Amino acid sequence: MNVIEIAAEKNIGRNNDLKIKILVFTEGTIIGPRNLLQHFNHAAYVPIGAAYEKTLDWYKQGADIIYLTSRKNKIQVATIAAILESYNFAPGILISRDSNETYKDIVETVKPDVLIEDDCRSIGGKWQMCITYVRPEIKSKIKSIVVREFRGIDHLPKMAIDLQVT
């Protein structure tokens, strides 16, 4: 597992009373192509809707935001980190997989309270999702929120604590 800090130097007011860890998948969930022709050009991805505002709201409430990218190549991972920073997504960390790691491995290591990911419709569906193969004893402790691919998270609650009951 590789980690890059996102916007760590930002001085954003934060309520540290809330103890919730939110793992958010990046490509297809909070960032996506401007148009169909840029589907495979991850460097040109932009925020989907107001996803950056939603992550900032949750961060200000005290949630720890952890981003997960599908990219493994260090240059591509750095590009995703730059996109998150340039569009003012909440401070947090960006995780990428090592060559032998699966999404299941990341989720089982991070053990988020909430996992937000898209339905992976364009690449085969459920079998590609992060939560699918997580061990039952860990999965039962994670609130899994699946959104439509490339539709964003604008419809999710503004209050981070409400994510656990959505």
C-alpha positions as CSV (number, residue, x, y, z in Angstrom):
1,M,0.0,0.0,0.0
2,N,1.4,3.4,-1.0
3,V,0.2,6.6,0.6
4,I,0.3,10.3,-0.5
5,E,-0.9,13.1,1.7
6,I,-3.5,15.4,0.2
7,A,-3.7,19.1,1.1
8,A,-2.0,18.5,4.4
9,E,-0.8,22.1,4.6
10,K,-4.4,23.5,4.3
11,N,-5.5,25.3,7.5
12,I,-9.2,24.3,7.6
13,G,-11.3,24.6,10.8
14,R,-12.1,21.1,12.0
15,N,-14.2,19.6,14.8
16,N,-12.1,16.8,16.1
17,D,-14.9,15.3,18.2
18,L,-16.3,13.1,15.4
19,K,-14.5,9.8,15.1
20,I,-15.3,8.4,11.7
21,K,-13.1,7.1,8.9
22,I,-14.4,7.5,5.4
23,L,-12.8,5.6,2.5
24,V,-13.7,7.1,-0.9
25,F,-12.9,5.6,-4.2
26,T,-11.7,8.2,-6.6
27,E,-12.1,7.4,-10.3
28,G,-15.8,7.0,-11.2
29,T,-17.0,8.0,-7.8
30,I,-15.7,11.5,-7.1
31,I,-13.7,12.3,-10.3
32,G,-14.4,11.4,-13.8
33,P,-14.0,12.4,-17.5
34,R,-15.4,15.6,-18.9
35,N,-16.7,13.5,-21.8
36,L,-16.8,10.0,-23.1
37,L,-13.7,10.5,-25.2
38,Q,-11.6,11.1,-22.1
39,H,-12.8,8.0,-20.3
40,F,-9.3,6.4,-20.3
41,N,-7.4,9.7,-19.9
42,H,-7.3,9.8,-16.1
43,A,-5.0,12.9,-16.1
44,A,-7.9,14.9,-17.5
45,Y,-10.4,13.8,-14.9
46,V,-12.4,16.5,-13.0
47,P,-14.7,16.5,-10.0
48,I,-18.1,14.9,-10.4
49,G,-20.6,17.5,-9.3
50,A,-19.6,19.1,-6.0
51,A,-17.8,16.1,-4.6
52,Y,-15.0,18.3,-3.3
53,E,-17.4,20.3,-1.3
54,K,-19.0,17.2,0.2
55,T,-15.5,15.8,1.3
56,L,-14.7,19.2,2.8
57,D,-17.9,19.3,4.8
58,W,-17.2,15.8,6.2
59,Y,-13.6,16.8,7.0
60,K,-14.7,20.0,8.8
61,Q,-17.0,17.9,10.9
62,G,-14.0,15.8,12.0
63,A,-14.1,12.8,9.6
64,D,-10.8,11.3,8.4
65,I,-11.0,11.2,4.6
66,I,-9.0,8.5,2.8
67,Y,-9.0,8.3,-0.9
68,L,-8.4,5.1,-2.9
69,T,-7.2,5.2,-6.5
70,S,-7.3,2.4,-9.1
71,R,-3.9,3.6,-10.4
72,K,-0.8,1.7,-9.5
73,N,1.9,3.5,-11.5
74,K,3.6,6.2,-9.3
75,I,3.3,8.9,-11.9
76,Q,-0.4,8.2,-12.4
77,V,-1.0,8.1,-8.7
78,A,0.7,11.4,-8.3
79,T,-1.6,12.8,-11.1
80,I,-4.7,11.7,-9.2
81,A,-3.3,13.3,-6.0
82,A,-2.7,16.5,-8.0
83,I,-6.3,16.5,-9.3
84,L,-7.6,16.1,-5.7
85,E,-5.4,18.9,-4.5
86,S,-6.0,21.3,-7.4
87,Y,-9.8,21.0,-7.1
88,N,-9.7,21.5,-3.3
89,F,-10.8,18.1,-2.1
90,A,-10.6,17.7,1.7
91,P,-7.2,17.0,3.3
92,G,-6.5,13.3,3.8
93,I,-4.4,10.6,2.3
94,L,-4.5,8.9,-1.1
95,I,-3.9,5.2,-1.1
96,S,-2.8,3.1,-4.1
97,R,-2.2,-0.6,-4.3
98,D,1.1,-2.3,-4.7
99,S,1.4,-4.7,-7.6
100,N,0.3,-7.7,-5.6
101,E,-2.5,-6.0,-3.6
102,T,-6.2,-6.1,-4.2
103,Y,-8.9,-3.7,-3.2
104,K,-10.0,-6.2,-0.6
105,D,-6.5,-6.0,1.0
106,I,-6.7,-2.2,1.2
107,V,-10.2,-2.2,2.8
108,E,-9.2,-4.9,5.3
109,T,-6.1,-2.9,6.3
110,V,-7.8,0.5,6.5
111,K,-11.0,-0.8,8.1
112,P,-13.1,2.3,7.4
113,D,-16.3,3.0,9.1
114,V,-17.8,4.0,5.7
115,L,-16.8,3.0,2.2
116,I,-18.1,5.0,-0.7
117,E,-17.5,3.6,-4.1
118,D,-19.2,3.4,-7.5
119,D,-20.9,0.4,-9.0
120,C,-18.1,-0.2,-11.6
121,R,-20.7,-0.6,-14.3
122,S,-18.3,0.2,-17.1
123,I,-15.8,-2.4,-16.1
124,G,-17.9,-5.4,-15.1
125,G,-19.9,-4.5,-12.0
126,K,-19.9,-5.9,-8.5
127,W,-16.9,-8.3,-9.0
128,Q,-14.7,-5.2,-9.5
129,M,-15.9,-3.3,-6.4
130,C,-13.8,-2.9,-3.3
131,I,-16.3,-4.3,-0.8
132,T,-17.2,-7.5,-2.7
133,Y,-14.5,-9.8,-1.4
134,V,-13.9,-8.3,2.1
135,R,-14.0,-11.0,4.8
136,P,-17.6,-11.1,6.4
137,E,-16.4,-10.3,9.9
138,I,-14.8,-7.0,8.6
139,K,-17.5,-6.2,6.0
140,S,-20.2,-6.3,8.7
141,K,-18.5,-3.4,10.5
142,I,-18.3,-1.2,7.3
143,K,-21.2,0.9,6.0
144,S,-20.9,0.3,2.3
145,I,-22.4,3.0,0.1
146,V,-22.5,2.3,-3.6
147,V,-23.3,5.1,-6.0
148,R,-23.9,5.0,-9.8
149,E,-20.6,5.2,-11.7
150,F,-19.8,8.8,-12.9
151,R,-22.9,10.2,-11.1
152,G,-21.1,11.5,-8.0
153,I,-21.9,11.8,-4.3
154,D,-23.9,15.1,-4.3
155,H,-27.0,13.2,-3.1
156,L,-25.2,11.8,0.0
157,P,-25.8,13.4,3.4
158,K,-24.0,16.6,4.3
159,M,-23.5,15.4,7.8
160,A,-20.8,12.7,8.0
161,I,-22.4,11.0,10.9
162,D,-25.5,10.4,8.8
163,L,-23.5,8.4,6.3
164,Q,-23.5,5.5,8.8
165,V,-27.3,5.3,8.6
166,T,-27.8,6.0,4.9
